[in-house]
Every structure is written in C-alpha cells, then in structure tokens.
C-alpha cells in the first residue's frame, strides 16, 4: 500500500454495542474496496478483525483491530473496536488517534449501552460522528422508531441522509438523498437506479431537512440558503463535511452488514464528508501538531499487544513528521533511545512491511525494547510529549490461585505481559490474605484474561473470591503484663514486660514507645519486645486480621541473667499485647469506599435502594448529563465485591461507577460476632499457648487464621 498525504487519509473507528454487526460491516467494506477477495464469516471464524482463537471461540470481538483499505484515491484506516462494556479500554485507547467514529446500531427503537458509551466518548474527544443503521432486513426492524429515539436523545443535529427501499425482509437498497439515486445490490455489484414510484414525496421532504443541516454547517451556505436559493450537490456535501467536522451534524446512513447493502455509499461518505488529519490537527495542552512531513516527529503508542512468539507489537499514530525503517528515535516518556527494526502496516492478523510512515497515518512496530501504551516517540531535539490516555479504573476483582508449582513460576511473567497490552487490567498481591488479585472491567473481561493466561502462556489458574482486607484495633487504653517463663532442662527462657496499650486515630498506624527506667529490662532486649508486639499484631487479636492504629508503650519488666534472651522477650511482648487487648476491648474495622454511580434518571430509585441495602450512606446526587444522575455514597467494601454485575442488571447495562478507598470504620456488632467466630485460636490463654508452642519448636512463623 502506497503512502498517502494527510489530507487523503481517514482514520475511522467503527464502534457500537456488541452484536450490532460492526465486524461484518468492516468485512464488507474491505471486500467492496478490493482489500480482500472474499467476505469472512463470524460463525466460521474467518473474519479479518476477529482472528484471535478466543474471539473465534466466543464469536465476539475482544481486541481492537486496524484494517486499512483504499477507496477512490483515499486511504481509510478502519479500527474495529469491541462493543461490550467489559472491553471499553480499547474505545478509550482509540478515541485520541482517530478523527471520526462510525456508530453502528441495529434498526430498533432502543439504543444499546455500547452505542451510548461510544457516543459519550466521541463527544468528549470532539470527534466527527456518523451513524450506520444495520440489520434493516430483520423481521423486527424499526427504523422510524430508531429515528425518533435518536432525535429525542441527541436533537436535530442527527440527520437522515438516506431512505430504505423496502421494509424488513423486502429491504433491497437505499435511496441516497444527496444525489437522489437508489443503490441496490450488494458490495461490488451495487446497481444505481432513479427514485422509484412512491418515494419521491418523502425524498423531497427529507432532502430539504438535509439541506437545512448542510447550510447550518457553513456560514456562506447559510446566507445563500436564506436567500431562497437551492444548494448544489457539491455545496451540500461541503456543508455536511464542515458540519460533521464541527459536531453540528451527525448523518444517519442505512444498510445491511449481512448482505453488504449500503456499504459503497458509506465508503463514499467517509472520504467526502469525514475529516482528515489535515482538517483537524490534534491539540495537546498548548501545543497543536499539524500532520506535516517536515514537522517535528511525534508518534504516539496507543495500543500494545503481547504475542508469546513474535513478542510485543506497538500500534502507533504519527501526528507529525514521519517514521522510517531503521530510524533511531527517542522515547521521551521513558528517556531512552529506540531503533525501529520492524516497521509495518497492520492488516488484522496480517502485516505489510513498509519503509516509511507519513504524518497522519497509523502503523505498527515490533520488538521495541521499552515502549509501552501511552509512550511518545520523538527525537532528542524535539522531545514532544503527548499526554497518555486516561483509562477508567477497574470495577471488578477476583483472586486467582495457580494450579501447579509450574503455573506459579510462570504466572508473574505472564501477567506482566498482559498488563502491558491492557491498561484497564490490574494485578496486585494482598500480602495479608496471601492472594493474587486480578482487577478488570467486568466478569467477561477477567474470564478473558484467565483464558489468555492459559492459551498464550500455558498458565492454568483457579479463581476464588477476593477477601476483604479487614483490620483490628482496640477500643480503650489498658495495661498488662507479658511474662514468658519456660524451663526445658539446661538453659531456660525468661522474659517479662509491662506494656500500656492505647488506641490512636484512624490511619495513624502503629507507634512504639520505650519508657523503661532503671534497667528493669536491658536496652538490648527492648527491640525484641517491639518485634514480638509487631508479629502478634500481624496475626490479629480476635479474627486473625492485622492490628492497626495503636500505641504500645513498654514501661517496666524484669529479666534473668542466664535465661533471658531476645526470643524470650519477643514472646513476652506478644503475650503482653494479647493481655492488654483483652482488657481494652477489641473491634474489627472494615474498609469503606467512596462510590460514584452514574445512572439513567429512571434508575435512580432502584440504585439508591440497592446502595442502602449494602449499608451504604448516601452523600448526594447531581445531574451529570442529559437524562443521567450521579449518585455519591460511602459503602462498605464487603458489600461491593460483585457490584459491577448487580449494577449492570439493575440498569440494563447503562449504569457506570467508580470507587476509591476512603477510610476504615467499625464493623457493625452482628458482623463483628460473625468475623470473630472465624478465628480458630480465639482469645486469651489458648492463643498464648499457641504462640508459645510455635516459638518453642522454632516454627518460622505462625499461620494466620486468615490463611487457614
């Protein structure tokens, strides 16, 4: 494929809800343009965009795919974006690197959540939009109902520019209002006819509305139109181009991705009415990057993939300057040089090697040493920085356990590779609960991650619920003695200390003070007392959770010249903590989350009621967007473990939320009792004996009740 100037390039994301027909639409666009020799099938797993084995098995798109084609002297970089909300990260990744979006929707009165999410992101990034109404051949197709919904939701800027010929099963073509011609047939064999009988009146009325929209897009055309003069076909097209570019017009195109009807006219509209990189230079902060070949180099990595055989592949958008094979560039994000060994144009799973990539175009580079999603490639002279994309935070978490020792050895490396290609995926280790935690955008997202671990890296894991990181503390101040004395024949063990225990403010942590005077405890044994207290805190007081927010002050004690040692005073410190805590009274703390939920207005009552049922405390509500409300609440983490799935059910997928850890709060009384019953050691003497037995037999560490 030859190089194209920036004004001859169209970077277009094909977006919409999962199942709306995006992949098949792209398939027919490639075939119509001659980029492929046949139309693939989702059922057979032969489409250009869904080539990953997991995509073929699930029959849905899991990854964004770049698929370029040539059409009448223009290059169109199509990017097929997954439609399910679990994979919304790709939508965020693609939005900054395209100039326009084709929003695909089925011909039905309701709008799916994937369509609404895509629309909102297109608005956020000021992208040109075009709606493609698919599946008009279906028995339940309802284009008039959809048009009403779109107009009510988004206003008069949504403009129909075509009329369907035939209804449902009789759908056979589209009447294009621009040139008043009917396009029938499929793909490359489309037939052009005049307006059939019975459609002329409707076509005249709708063409007048389209002309109104075109005049709104350009001030000079508006003056001519107000003077009562009709606009020519070229003027209408120009007005629509300006209107679409400025967000004043969103044209609605019609067709069938199953048969290819309407695909040729869609391609025409893309090249004539969608903006090029030259039309809308990207602005980052106070810097605007015009797509000039002789401009400073600025290439942005918007996506990375991990292949176990090829290695890492970075997808790049060249905003300014050009990339050349074997060129030395500077990764300004990571402050290191890179060399472009493998430069190519991606074609789904295929690749076309190239020697250069011009400004405004999209390419891929393999085997870069240290370049990741969000990095900028430039030169040491220019050092242009493009801000990385902000991705939504994960909202669903599970714990995973390697099935075998071999799986455990490979797990860390495999997860690291997947982290590099998916910015909405997170991994952490809960040291307290001894769990590997995976976080993502939903259950399907996490299931896919686990399947990739097995398919790509041969790592098998099992899942379990992520444990809530409870903590423990004391209610009041108390003093107690910790005395450890044991004679086992020969040299014994003796340690004796008195400590004062008192609670501290939330989030303070642990403070240890030494107020021993007169040498009742030798100075060299004081650190052992602190160590014993800290180890006992790690094991918990009542339910095995770590102890926080306390001050322990050692102020007196005694020792034996022969039998006292560090181990004995460590035991004494642990016993003293337990005894003082029993007097002071203990309490379990639970983590609280600040939760912000955005839902349609009609779902507010159900969502608020659900949050109340989770022991949530409502903080406020505000309008967030037309028809949507933002609900703020503080909710216990324990009740939010599966909230992503429950919110999806309550709002039919239209709700969205974000959460951050706020603070720790006291667990309600009944929950306190339930958690305390989980401790196999209980409190008092039984636990002290367990501690002593552990140290007596030189056990490396006691197993926390939370580990059992």
N, C-alpha and C positions, 0 to 999 in steps of 0.2 A: 504494500500500500504506500503510495507516494506521500510526501509531506504536503501539508496544506497551510496556507496563511491563516492567521487567527480569524479573519472575517469569513472564512469558508468552513469553519469548524462549529459544530453544535454539540455541546456537552449536555446530555439529557438523562435524567434519572426517571426510570419507569417504576412508579410506586402505587400503592393501594393495599387493600386488605388481602390477606392470604386467601387464595381460592378465587380471586376476581378475574384471573386469566392473564396476568402480566407475562408470565414466561411464554405462553403460547402466542401472545401478541408479538413479543420480541422475536419469536421463532418465525412468524410470518413476515415480519419486517425484514429480517435477514434474507429470507428466501425471495421476497419481492425485489429486493435490491440486488440480488445475484450474489450475495455473500456466502450463501450455502446452496447446495444442489437439491436438497430435499427438506421437507418440513418434519422436524422431530416430533416425538410423542412423549408425553409425561408418563403414560401408562407403561410404555416400552422402555422408559429411561434413556431416551435418545436425544433430548433437547440440548441445545448449546449451553444454556445457562445452568441447568441442574445436572451437573456431571459427577458431583461427589457421590460416592457409594451410599452415604447416609441420606442424601437428598433423593436418590433414586429409590431407596427402600421406603422412605417416609412419603415420597411423592409431594414434597413441598420444598420451597427454596429456603436454605439455611445460611447462605453466604451471598454477598453481593457479587455480581459478575460483570466485567467490562466486555462489551461486544461492539466493535466498530463496524461501520458499513459506509459505502459510498453511494450517493444519490444525486444525480444530475449536477455533478461538479462540486459537491459538498461532501465533507466527512462528518458523519454523525457518530459520536461516541455514546452508545446506549449503555446504561448501567441498570441492570435488573436487580432490584432491591427486595429482600424478603419482606413479606407483608404482615407476618404475625408479630404482635407487640413484644413477644419474648426476644425478638431479634432487632429491636428498634435501634440498637447501636449502629448498625450499618446505615440506617437512614440519617442519623446524626453525622456519620463519617462522610457520607456522600454529599450532603447539602452544601458544604462550603466550596466544593470543587466543580459544581455544575452551575449553569446559568438558568436552567429551566427544569420543570418536572411535568411528566405526563401522569395525571392521576387517573388510574383505571378503576372503574366501578361497574358493578352489574346493573342491568336495567331493572331496578326495583325501587320501590318508593322509599325504603330505608337506606340510610348511609351507614356503612360499616365503620368500626372503630379505627381500622387501619387507614381508611381514607381520611378520617378526621385528623388523626395524628400527622399524616403526611401533609395535609393542608396547613395545619398549625406550624409545622417546621418550615414549610415553604414561605409562609408569611414572615416567620422570624428571620429568615435569611434573605428576604426580599427577592425571591426567585419568581421568574415568569412561570405561569401555570396554564396547563391545557387539560381538559377533562376528556377522557375517552370512555364512552358508554359501551360496554361489552355485553355479549350474550343476548342481543336483541332477537335471536332466533328461538329463545327458550319459550316454553308454553306459558309461563307466568310473567313474561317480560312486561314491564310497565314503565315505558319511557315518559309519558305525560306525568305520572306520579313522581318520578325521579326529578323531572324538571321543576315541578312545583316545590319539592323539598329543597333542591339546590338554591332556588330563588329565595325561598323563605330564610334559609340558613345564611347565605352569603350575599344576598342583594342582587341588584340589577347588573352588576359587573359580570355575572355569569350569563353568557350569551350563546344561544344555539346558532350554529352556522351550517347545520345540515338537517335534513328531514329524512326519516327512514322510509324506504319504499317497501311496502308490505308490512304485515303485523305478525309477530311471533313466528310460527312455522312458515309463513309466507314471506318473511323478510328476505329480500333479494338484492338490495343495494341501497345507496344513499344519494340524496339529491343535494349537491353542494350549492349553497346559496351565493357563493362568490361568483361563479361563472354560470350558474343556473343550468348545470348539466347533471345527469344521473350517471353514477358509476356502479355498474353491475358486474357480476362475475367475481372471480377470486384471484388474488395475488397478481401474478404477471399477466394473466389473461383478462384483466378488467375491461369491460366494454363501456363506452361512453355514449349516452343517448340524450335526447332532448327531454324536457319536462313532460311526464305523461299526463293524460287527461285526468282531471280531478285534483291535481296537486298545485295548479298554477296560483289559485287564490291564496292558499296557505303560504306558498313560497313567497309571494309578493309581500304579504304582511310581515313574515319573519325576516325577509331581506331588508325591509325598512328598519326593523329593530337592529339588525346587524350594522346597517349603515349609520344609525344613531351612535352605536358603540364605537365604530371606527372614527366618526367625527369627534367623539369625546377624547380620543387618543392624541389628536394633533390640533393645535390651535388654528392653523391656516385652513385645515379642512373644515373645522367648525364654522369659521367665517363663511366659507363657500356654501356650506350646508344650510346655514341660517338664511342665506340669501335665496334659498329655494332651488339651488342647483343640485342635480344628482351627481353623486360621486362615481368616478370611473372604477373599473375593476382594480387597476393598479393603485388608485388612491385609497380604496377600501382596504386593500392588502397592506399598504403602508400605514394606514391609520390603526389597523389591528396590530401590526408589528410594534408600533410605538405604545399603543395601549397595553398590550401584553407585557412589554418590557417594563412599563411603569406600574404594573399591577392594577391598572384600571379596567382591564378586560380579561376575562377567562373564557376562551371559546370552548364549546362543547362539540366534540366530534363523535361520530357513531360508527358502529361496525360489529364484527364478529371475529374474535381471535381464533375460534374453532375453524372457520372457513376462509378467513383472510379478507372478507368484505370490509372495505373502508380503510385498508392498510395503506394503499398507494396514496390516497388523499391525506392520510395522517403524515406520511413522509413529506409530502409537498408542503403541508402546513409547518412542519418542523423547520425546513430550510428557508421558508419565506416569511414566517411570522414569529419564529422563536429567535431570541437574541443570540449573538455570537460572543465569544470572549472579548472581541474588539468593541462591541456595543456597550458592554457593562464591565469595565475594568474593576477588579476586586480591590476593596479598600480594607486595610488592616490598621486600626488605630488612626494615626495621622498620615499614613503612607498609602498611596494608590499605585498599584502595579499594573501598568499598561502592558499588554502582551506584545512586546517588541522584540524582534530577534537580536537587535543590537543593545538591548537594555541590560540591566544588571541581572545576573542569574538568581532566580528564586523558584525552587521546586519544592513542593510540599508532599510529604508522605501521609496519605490519608487512610491507608489500609495495609496491613501486613498479614501474610499467611505463612503457616508453618507446614512444610512438607517434609516427612521423615526421610525422603530420598534426595530431593532437589535442594532442600534447605529453605531458608527464608526468602520470600518474594515480597518486595515493597512496591506498592502501587503509588505512582507519583502524578501530581498535576503540576505542569510547568506554567507558572504565572508570568514569568518574564525571562528573557534570554533564551538559551537553548541548551539541551544536553547532548553530548556526543560520546560515542563509544570510546573507551579507554581514557576518558577525561578524568582528571583529578579535581575533586570538588571538596568543599569544606562543610561538614555537618556543624552548623553554628549552634544547634541545640545541645550537642554533646562535646563541642570543642575538639573535634578531631577530623582528620582528613579521610576521605574515602576515594576509591577508584572504581569507575563504572566499567566492570568487566563484561557483564551480560545485560545489555540494553535491548528491550524488545517491546513489541506491541501485543498486548494480551487479546486473545480471541476465545473467550470462555476457557476451556481447558487447553486450547492450543496457543502457540506462540509464533510470532513473526519477528525474527531478528531485524534490528534496524541500526543504522549508524548514527542517526541523529533524531532528535525530537524537538519540534519547534514550539514556540511560545503559544500557550492556549490549549495545547494537546495533553493527552493522558497516555502514560506509558507504564512499564513495569521494569524493575531492576532486580536481578537475582544475586544472592550471595554477597550483599553488603555486610561489612564487618560489624558495625554497631549503629545501624539506623533503624528506628522504630516508628510506629504510628505517632504522628504529631511532630516529627522532626523536620527541619528545614535544611535543604541542601543549597549552598550558595558558594561564594568564593571568599578567600581570606581578605580580599579587598572590599567587597560589598557588605558582607556579614548582615544580610537582611534576615530578620526573624519574623516568621509567620506564627501567630499565636496558635497553640494546639487547640483542637476542638474540645469543648466541654461536653462530656458524656453524662447521661443520667446515672445516678448511683444504684447499685443492686438493691433489690427489694425481696429476694427470696434466698434462703440459706439452708444447706443441709451439711451433715458430716459424712465423710467417706472413710472407709477402712480398707486398706489393701488386703486382698485375699491371701497372698502368699508373701514370703520374705523377698522373693524376686520382684514382685509387684511393688513392694515397699521401697526397694532400692531404686526402681525406675520412676516412681511416682513424682518425685520432686522435679526431675528434668523435664518430664512430660508436661507437667502443669506449667512450668516456666515457659515452654514453647507455646502453649495455648494462651497464656497471659499476654504474650507478645502480639497475638493476632486478634484478640478480643478485648477491647478496652472496657466493656461492661461486665467482664468476668473478674472476680476477685478470689484470692486464696489467702487464708491465714491459718495459724495454728493456735488453738486455745490451750495454753500450757497447763492451765488449772484443770480443765476437763480432759486433757490429753486427747484432743480431737483435731482432725484436719477438716477445716471448714471451707466449703465452696459456696460462693455467693454469685447470683445471677439475676436475670430479669424475670424469671418465672420457672415453673417446673419443666416445661419443654426445653428451655434453654439449658438447665442443669442436666437434664437427661441427654441432651445432645453432647454436652461437654464430656459426660461419662462414656458415651458411645465413641467419641473421638479418642479418648484415652485408650480404649481397647483397640479400635480399628487402626489408628495411626501409630500408636506407640506400644501396643501389646500389654497394656496395664489394666488389670481387672480389679475393680473395687466394688464394695458393697456400701449401701447408704444407710444412715440412721439419723434420727432427729438430732439436730444441734442442741446441746444443753445450754440452759440459761446460766450466765455467769453470776450466780448469787454470791453474796458476801455476808459475813457475820461481824457483829460488833457487840459492845457491852452497853448496858443502859445507864449505869451509875458507877461511882468510884467505890473501890474496895481494896482491902489489904489482905494478904495471905502469905503463908509460909510454904516454901517448897523444900522438902527435905528428902534426900536420896541417900540411903544407907544400905549397903549390901556387903556381906562377908561370905566369900566363896572358898575359903581356905587359902592361907597365904595373904597377900596384899589385897585389901578390900577396896570399896568405893564409898566416899563420903562427900556429900555436897549439901550445903544448907544456905538458903537465901530467903529474905523477905522482900516482897515487891508491893508497890501500890499501883493499882490499875485504875485508869480513868478514861472516859470517852472523850473524843475530840470531834470537831466539826466535820461534816460530810466532805469527803475529798481530801482530807488532811493527810491520811496515810498512817504511818507508824513513827512514833518518837520514843527513843530510849534514853533515859537519864540515869546517871550514876551519882548517888548521894551517900555512898558508904564512907564512913569516917572511922578513924581509929584502927583500921586494918582488920576489921572483923571478917572481911573477905579480901584476900590478897588481890592486888591490882591485876595480876596476870590471869585471874580467873573471871574477871568481870566480862570480857568479851565472850567467854563460854556461856555465861548466863544469858547474854543477849542472843547468842546463836540458838540456844535452847528455846527461848521465847519465840524467836522468829520461825523455827521449824514447827513448833506447836501451832503457831498462827496459820502456817500453810496447811496444816491438817484440819483446821477448824475446831470449833468448840461444841457444837450441837449436831450439825448435819454434814460436817466434812468440807464446808466451804471456807475459803481463805478469810482471815480476820483482818479488818481494816479500821482505820480511824480511832486508834487508841494510843495512850501514853503509858509506858511501863517504866516505873522508877524503882530501881533496886536500892534499898536504904540500910539493910542490915543482913547479918547472917553469921555463920561460923564455919570453921574448917578444921581438918585433921592434918597434922604434919606429915603423916605417912600415906593415909588413904585418899586424901583429896587430890583430884586431878581435873583436867578440863572436861572429860567425859562425865564425871560425876556432877559438876556444876552445870553442865548443859542439861542433864536430866533434872536437876533441881529447878532450873529456870522454867522448863516445860511444865513441871508439876505445879509450880507456884502460879503460873498463868492460869492453869485449869482451875485451881482452887479459888483464885481471886475472881475469875469469871463466873464461877458458880455463885459466889456471894453477890456480885454486881448485877447479875441477871443478863442473859444474852438475848440477842434479837437477830433475825435474818433480814438482810437487806436485798431488795430486788432492783435491777436496773430499769429505769424509766426512759421512755423515748419521746422526743418531740416529733410529732407526726403531723404532716400537712397533706390533706387529701383533697384532690380536685375532682369534682363530680358534676354531672349534669344537674340542673336545678331540680328536676323531678325526682332525683335520687337522694336529695339531701336528708329527708326524714329517715329513710331506711339506713343510711350510712351513719347518721348521728346515733340512732338507736343501737346499731351494731357496736359502735365505739363505747357506748355506755355499758353494754353487756360485757365488754372486755375490761371493765373497771377503768375506763378512760375518763379524763377530766377535760371537758370542753374549754378551750381558751378563747375561741372566737370564730367568726365566719365573715368572709368578704367576697364580693363578686370578683372573679378572676378573669373572666372573658364573657362575651355574649352567650348567655344561656348556661353558664357554669359558675359554680361556687367553690371557694377554697375554705376548707374546714381545718382549724388548728386545734390540736388536742395533745395532752400528755397521757401516754398509755404504757402500762407495764409491758416489758419486752416478752414476758412469758406468754402473753395472750396474742402476740403479733407474729408468731412463727409461721403461720400459714395465711396471713392476711392478704397476701398478693392474690391467692386463689379465691379467697372469700370475696374480696372486693370486686374481682372480675365477675363473679357470679351475681353479686348484688346489682352491679351497674351494667351488666351485659358487655363487659369489656371496656366501657367508656370512662371508668374511673382510673385515676393515677395518683400515686402517693410517693412521698419521700420521707425518710426518717433519719434522725440523728440521736445519738445517746445524749441524754440530758443530765441525769443525776441518779443517785441511789436513794431509795425510800424504804421505809419499814414495811415489811410484808404483813398483810392482814393476819389477824390472830389464827383463824382456821387454817390458812395456808402455812403459817408458822408451824402448827402442830403436824401438818402433813409432811413438811420438809424434815422436821426433827425426827420423825419416825423412820426416815430413810437411813439414819446413821446406825451402822452395825455395832459401833462402840458405845453409844450412849454417852453419859456424862459421869463424872466423879471417879470413884476408885477403879471401876472396871477399865476405864480408859487409861488411867495412870498405870495400872498393871500391864496393859498392852504396850505402853511406851517403854516401861522398864524391861519387859521381855524382849522388845525389839533391840534395845541397846545392849542388853546382856549378851545376846547371841550375835552381836555385831552385824545386825541386819543393816544393809547400806542405807535404806530409808523405809519408813513405814508407808504402806499403800494407803492413800487417802480413801475414805469411804466413797468419794465421788468417782474413784477409779474402779471400784469393785463392781 
